[in-house]
């Protein structure tokens, strides 16, 4: 975002928004949340946040790359997962 965009004054009438009651808010463009939608939800407790990734250059043998490419998409993600599992196993010791 450039400096010009940050400094532009909002055209929203905030006084009008603040004065509105819940009943005055138009929800007609939002579909209702049904029991079916809630039933598809996933409760995630105690999960670890995904660590930030950094792009690096790493020399990996061609046959290893080919192996992972042959076994599905996201071969780079799978290699990262395997390296993480190796790291966590060796940190535990």
Secondary structure, DSSP 8 states (H G I E B T S, - for coil): --HHHHHS-----HHHHHH--GGGS--TTS----HHHHHT-----S---------------HHHHHHHHHT-S-HHHHHHHHHHHHHHHHHH-
